[in-house]
Amino acid sequence: MGQIWSAQLGISKYRVRQRSLRKFFWQFRVILVGDSTVGKTSIVLRLTEGKFREDLQKTIGVDYYIHILETAPTIRVKLQVWDTAGEKEHRTITQSHLQTILGGLLVFDLTNRQSLGYLRNWLDETCTVLDQCKCIFILVGHKSDLSAERQISQEEAEQIAADLGVRYIETSAKDNTNIQEVFLLLASLIAESVKTEVIEVKGGIRAITEISSPVFLKQ
């Protein structure tokens, strides 16, 4: 009987451990940067609410959103997404937040070449801060559904991304193209670049490991 009981106990411990592993969380703070017309808020709302809305007001300062996704079968990531304003007077707010994030999306409008200039100016203005925090960014060409109005080719955008040393992906909040995928890619790149200590879940409480020190992932 003792041997049978021991075998059952071993199976029970294994099952408990498997259930616990499914509850492990990482928490990453990420930011969206881009001109006021590129559709950053539309991207975040499509991610978090699964909806597309035409009548959106401009973001003032920073808005915060939460989204949970899986980067692996047993690892879930809680993204704290910061949607930033595109107006120049709010750029100092954006820069002040860079010290506490791990990565973000550099968003431009594929139908508006000037929106690329905004990102170039922003990168020039924040280069000192970025050199210190070493955040992981992805270049995002948004509004891919408007192919007839497109001003920037995929080849040109990919070359810009290569020059910046970042990944490139095209999205559309309107038809839900690559919205989940771009955030999953960002979370996966961050997860690969940081070291976390798994905290055992006790009493059914979900443990959250928050990574607050940015680490740069070399391309």
Backbone hydrogen bonds in HBPLUS format (Angstrom, degrees):
<---DONOR---> <-ACCEPTOR-->    atom                        ^
c    i                          cat <-CA-CA->   ^        H-A-AA   ^      H-
h    n   atom  resd res      DA  || num        DHA   H-A  angle D-A-AA Bond
n    s   type  num  typ     dist DA aas  dist angle  dist       angle   num
A0005-TRP N   A0001-MET O   2.89 MM   4  6.12 163.2  1.91 154.2 158.9     1
A0006-SER N   A0002-GLY O   2.97 MM   4  6.16 153.3  2.04 145.3 152.3     2
A0007-ALA N   A0003-GLN O   3.08 MM   4  6.31 156.4  2.14 147.8 153.3     3
A0008-GLN N   A0004-ILE O   3.05 MM   4  6.32 160.5  2.09 151.8 156.9     4
A0009-LEU N   A0005-TRP O   2.92 MM   4  6.12 153.2  2.00 146.0 153.8     5
A0010-GLY N   A0006-SER O   2.97 MM   4  6.19 154.1  2.03 146.0 152.5     6
A0011-ILE N   A0007-ALA O   3.12 MM   4  6.41 156.6  2.18 147.6 152.9     7
A0012-SER N   A0008-GLN O   2.91 MM   4  6.15 155.2  1.97 146.1 153.5     8
A0013-LYS N   A0009-LEU O   2.90 MM   4  6.19 160.3  1.94 153.6 157.5     9
A0014-TYR N   A0010-GLY O   3.06 MM   4  6.24 153.4  2.14 142.8 150.2    10
A0015-ARG N   A0011-ILE O   2.94 MM   4  6.22 157.8  1.98 151.1 156.5    11
A0016-VAL N   A0012-SER O   2.98 MM   4  6.22 159.2  2.03 150.7 156.4    12
A0017-ARG N   A0013-LYS O   2.95 MM   4  6.13 157.9  2.00 146.0 152.1    13
A0018-GLN N   A0014-TYR O   2.92 MM   4  6.20 154.1  1.99 147.0 154.2    14
A0019-ARG N   A0015-ARG O   2.93 MM   4  6.20 158.4  1.98 149.8 155.3    15
A0020-SER N   A0016-VAL O   2.92 MM   4  6.13 153.4  1.99 147.0 154.8    16
A0021-LEU N   A0017-ARG O   2.96 MM   4  6.18 154.8  2.02 149.3 155.3    17
A0023-LYS N   A0020-SER O   2.90 MM   3  5.33 155.6  1.96 112.2 120.4    18
A0024-PHE N   A0021-LEU O   3.33 MM   3  5.52 172.3  2.33 109.9 112.0    19
A0076-ARG N   A0024-PHE O   3.33 MM  52  6.42 166.8  2.34 156.3 159.3    20
A0209-THR N   A0025-PHE O   3.22 MM 184  6.18 168.1  2.23 132.2 135.8    21
A0026-TRP N   A0076-ARG O   2.95 MM  50  6.46 142.7  2.09 148.1 159.3    22
A0078-LYS N   A0026-TRP O   2.66 MM  52  6.01 169.3  1.67 165.9 168.4    23
A0027-GLN N   A0209-THR O   2.94 MM 182  6.09 140.7  2.10 151.2 147.7    24
A0211-ILE N   A0027-GLN O   3.31 MM 184  6.34 164.7  2.34 160.1 160.8    25
A0028-PHE N   A0078-LYS O   3.02 MM  50  6.35 147.3  2.14 143.1 152.8    26
A0080-GLN N   A0028-PHE O   2.89 MM  52  6.18 167.3  1.90 157.7 160.1    27
A0102-LEU N   A0029-ARG O   2.90 MM  73  5.88 171.4  1.91 166.7 164.5    28
A0030-VAL N   A0080-GLN O   2.96 MM  50  6.19 163.7  1.99 149.6 153.8    29
A0082-TRP N   A0030-VAL O   2.81 MM  52  6.12 155.6  1.87 148.2 156.6    30
A0031-ILE N   A0103-GLY O   3.01 MM  72  6.49 144.7  2.14 133.9 143.9    31
A0105-LEU N   A0031-ILE O   2.87 MM  74  6.42 145.4  1.99 153.5 164.9    32
A0032-LEU N   A0082-TRP O   2.87 MM  50  6.17 152.2  1.95 172.2 165.6    33
A0033-VAL N   A0105-LEU O   2.94 MM  72  6.21 171.2  1.95 175.3 175.9    34
A0107-VAL N   A0033-VAL O   2.79 MM  74  5.98 161.4  1.83 175.8 177.1    35
A0038-VAL N   A0035-ASP O   3.40 MM   3  5.74 176.3  2.40 116.5 117.0    36
A0043-ILE N   A0039-GLY O   3.07 MM   4  6.33 149.6  2.17 146.3 153.9    37
A0044-VAL N   A0040-LYS O   3.08 MM   4  6.46 160.3  2.12 152.0 156.5    38
A0045-LEU N   A0041-THR O   2.89 MM   4  6.07 164.9  1.91 154.4 158.6    39
A0046-ARG N   A0042-SER O   2.98 MM   4  6.04 152.8  2.05 141.3 148.7    40
A0047-LEU N   A0043-ILE O   3.03 MM   4  6.27 149.8  2.13 143.1 151.6    41
A0048-THR N   A0044-VAL O   2.84 MM   4  6.08 169.6  1.85 158.0 159.9    42
A0049-GLU N   A0045-LEU O   2.76 MM   4  5.28 154.8  1.82 137.8 146.0    43
A0050-GLY N   A0046-ARG O   3.05 MM   4  4.38 129.3  2.32 104.2 114.7    44
A0056-LEU N   A0054-GLU O   3.13 MM   2  5.92 131.7  2.37 104.3  90.9    45
A0085-ALA N   A0061-GLY O   2.97 MM  24  5.35 141.6  2.12 164.9 160.8    46
A0063-ASP N   A0083-ASP O   2.90 MM  20  5.08 164.6  1.92 146.5 150.3    47
A0083-ASP N   A0063-ASP O   2.80 MM  20  5.08 160.3  1.84 156.6 159.8    48
A0065-TYR N   A0081-VAL O   2.87 MM  16  5.02 149.3  1.97 144.7 153.6    49
A0081-VAL N   A0065-TYR O   2.75 MM  16  5.02 148.4  1.85 146.5 153.2    50
A0067-HIS N   A0079-LEU O   3.01 MM  12  5.18 153.5  2.08 144.7 151.5    51
A0079-LEU N   A0067-HIS O   2.71 MM  12  5.18 163.4  1.74 169.6 164.8    52
A0069-LEU N   A0077-VAL O   2.95 MM   8  5.37 157.8  2.00 149.7 155.7    53
A0077-VAL N   A0069-LEU O   2.65 MM   8  5.37 167.0  1.67 167.0 171.8    54
A0071-THR N   A0075-ILE O   3.20 MM   4  6.02 141.8  2.35 145.3 156.4    55
A0075-ILE N   A0072-ALA O   3.16 MM   3  5.01 155.3  2.23 103.2 110.8    56
A0090-HIS N   A0087-GLU O   3.07 MM   3  5.69 158.1  2.12 116.0 122.8    57
A0091-ARG N   A0088-LYS O   3.11 MM   3  5.31 168.9  2.12 112.9 116.0    58
A0093-ILE N   A0090-HIS O   3.10 MM   3  5.40 128.9  2.38 102.9 115.6    59
A0094-THR N   A0090-HIS O   3.27 MM   4  6.71 155.8  2.34 147.0 153.4    60
A0095-GLN N   A0091-ARG O   2.92 MM   4  6.23 161.5  1.95 154.3 158.4    61
A0096-SER N   A0092-THR O   3.06 MM   4  6.20 151.9  2.14 140.7 147.8    62
A0097-HIS N   A0094-THR O   3.11 MM   3  5.39 142.9  2.25 103.9 114.4    63
A0098-LEU N   A0095-GLN O   3.13 MM   3  5.33 152.0  2.21 105.2 113.5    64
A0100-THR N   A0097-HIS O   3.12 MM   3  5.78 160.2  2.16 118.6 124.3    65
A0101-ILE N   A0098-LEU O   3.49 MM   3  5.50 174.8  2.49 106.0 107.5    66
A0136-ILE N   A0102-LEU O   3.05 MM  34  6.39 164.8  2.08 134.9 137.0    67
A0104-GLY N   A0136-ILE O   2.85 MM  32  6.44 141.1  2.00 151.4 156.5    68
A0138-ILE N   A0104-GLY O   3.05 MM  34  6.57 139.1  2.22 147.7 160.1    69
A0106-LEU N   A0138-ILE O   2.86 MM  32  6.04 166.8  1.88 152.0 156.5    70
A0140-VAL N   A0106-LEU O   2.81 MM  34  5.78 173.3  1.82 148.6 147.7    71
A0108-PHE N   A0140-VAL O   2.95 MM  32  6.31 161.1  1.98 174.0 176.3    72
A0142-HIS N   A0108-PHE O   2.81 MM  34  5.98 172.9  1.81 172.5 170.7    73
A0112-ASN N   A0109-ASP O   3.00 MM   3  5.21 166.6  2.02 116.4 118.7    74
A0110-LEU N   A0142-HIS O   3.03 MM  32  5.81 174.6  2.04 155.4 157.0    75
A0151-GLN N   A0110-LEU O   2.84 MM  41  6.02 177.5  1.84 154.3 154.6    76
A0115-SER N   A0112-ASN O   3.08 MM   3  5.71 150.4  2.17 114.2 122.1    77
A0116-LEU N   A0113-ARG O   3.06 MM   3  5.62 151.1  2.14 113.0 120.8    78
A0117-GLY N   A0114-GLN O   2.99 MM   3  5.07 119.9  2.37  96.1 111.2    79
A0118-TYR N   A0114-GLN O   3.16 MM   4  6.63 143.2  2.31 144.7 154.6    80
A0120-ARG N   A0116-LEU O   3.06 MM   4  6.43 156.6  2.11 149.4 156.2    81
A0121-ASN N   A0117-GLY O   2.95 MM   4  6.17 162.6  1.98 151.8 155.9    82
A0122-TRP N   A0118-TYR O   2.88 MM   4  6.11 158.5  1.93 150.9 157.5    83
A0123-LEU N   A0119-LEU O   2.87 MM   4  6.04 161.1  1.91 151.1 155.6    84
A0124-ASP N   A0120-ARG O   3.00 MM   4  6.21 153.3  2.07 144.6 152.1    85
A0125-GLU N   A0121-ASN O   2.95 MM   4  6.18 154.9  2.01 148.4 155.1    86
A0126-THR N   A0122-TRP O   2.97 MM   4  6.10 141.6  2.12 145.0 155.0    87
A0130-LEU N   A0126-THR O   2.82 MM   4  6.01 168.1  1.84 165.0 169.2    88
A0131-ASP N   A0127-CYS O   2.91 MM   4  5.97 149.9  2.00 144.1 150.9    89
A0132-GLN N   A0129-VAL O   3.04 MM   3  5.26 134.4  2.26 100.7 113.3    90
A0133-CYS N   A0129-VAL O   2.99 MM   4  6.32 160.9  2.03 156.7 161.9    91
A0134-LYS N   A0130-LEU O   2.89 MM   4  5.55 154.8  1.95 144.6 150.2    92
A0139-LEU N   A0167-ARG O   2.90 MM  28  6.12 162.1  1.93 164.0 158.5    93
A0169-ILE N   A0139-LEU O   3.08 MM  30  6.56 150.0  2.17 160.5 169.8    94
A0141-GLY N   A0169-ILE O   3.07 MM  28  6.38 153.4  2.14 140.7 148.7    95
A0171-THR N   A0141-GLY O   2.87 MM  30  6.16 157.5  1.92 144.9 150.4    96
A0143-LYS N   A0171-THR O   2.98 MM  28  6.19 109.6  2.49 130.0 148.4    97
A0146-LEU N   A0143-LYS O   3.18 MM   3  5.85 163.4  2.21 117.6 121.8    98
A0144-SER N   A0171-THR O   3.02 MM  27  5.73 166.8  2.04 139.4 143.1    99
A0149-GLU N   A0146-LEU O   3.13 MM   3  5.57 143.4  2.27 109.4 119.2   100
A0150-ARG N   A0147-SER O   3.37 MM   3  5.14 164.5  2.39 101.1 104.7   101
A0157-ALA N   A0153-SER O   3.08 MM   4  6.32 164.0  2.11 149.2 153.6   102
A0158-GLU N   A0154-GLN O   2.87 MM   4  6.02 156.4  1.93 148.9 155.6   103
A0159-GLN N   A0155-GLU O   3.07 MM   4  6.27 147.2  2.18 141.1 149.4   104
A0160-ILE N   A0156-GLU O   3.02 MM   4  6.34 153.4  2.09 147.8 154.8   105
A0161-ALA N   A0157-ALA O   2.95 MM   4  6.23 160.5  1.99 150.0 155.2   106
A0162-ALA N   A0158-GLU O   2.93 MM   4  6.14 152.1  2.01 140.4 148.3   107
A0163-ASP N   A0159-GLN O   2.91 MM   4  6.17 151.9  1.99 145.8 153.2   108
A0164-LEU N   A0160-ILE O   3.01 MM   4  6.32 142.9  2.15 143.6 153.9   109
A0164-LEU N   A0161-ALA O   3.13 MM   3  5.04 121.5  2.49  91.3 106.1   110
A0165-GLY N   A0161-ALA O   2.88 MM   4  6.04 119.8  2.24 138.1 154.7   111
A0166-VAL N   A0161-ALA O   2.99 MM   5  5.27 169.7  2.00 146.9 147.8   112
A0165-GLY N   A0162-ALA O   3.14 MM   3  4.91 139.1  2.32  91.3 103.2   113
A0172-SER N   A0177-THR O   3.06 MM   5  4.86 148.1  2.17 132.6 134.1   114
A0176-ASN N   A0172-SER O   2.89 MM   4  5.51 105.8  2.46 129.3 146.0   115
A0177-THR N   A0172-SER O   2.85 MM   5  4.86 145.3  1.97 138.8 146.4   116
A0182-VAL N   A0178-ASN O   3.05 MM   4  5.83 152.3  2.13 129.8 134.7   117
A0184-LEU N   A0180-GLN O   2.94 MM   4  6.13 153.0  2.02 150.7 159.3   118
A0185-LEU N   A0181-GLU O   2.87 MM   4  6.05 153.9  1.94 146.0 153.0   119
A0186-LEU N   A0182-VAL O   3.01 MM   4  6.18 158.9  2.06 139.5 145.3   120
A0187-ALA N   A0183-PHE O   2.89 MM   4  6.05 167.2  1.91 148.3 151.9   121
A0188-SER N   A0184-LEU O   2.91 MM   4  6.00 153.7  1.98 143.3 150.9   122
A0189-LEU N   A0185-LEU O   2.93 MM   4  6.14 158.4  1.98 152.0 157.2   123
A0190-ILE N   A0186-LEU O   3.02 MM   4  6.27 158.5  2.06 150.5 156.4   124
A0191-ALA N   A0187-ALA O   2.86 MM   4  6.01 159.5  1.90 145.6 152.1   125
A0192-GLU N   A0188-SER O   2.99 MM   4  6.17 146.7  2.10 143.5 151.6   126
A0193-SER N   A0190-ILE O   2.92 MM   3  5.11 137.2  2.11 101.6 114.6   127
A0205-ILE N   A0202-LYS O   3.17 MM   3  5.87 171.7  2.17 122.1 124.7   128
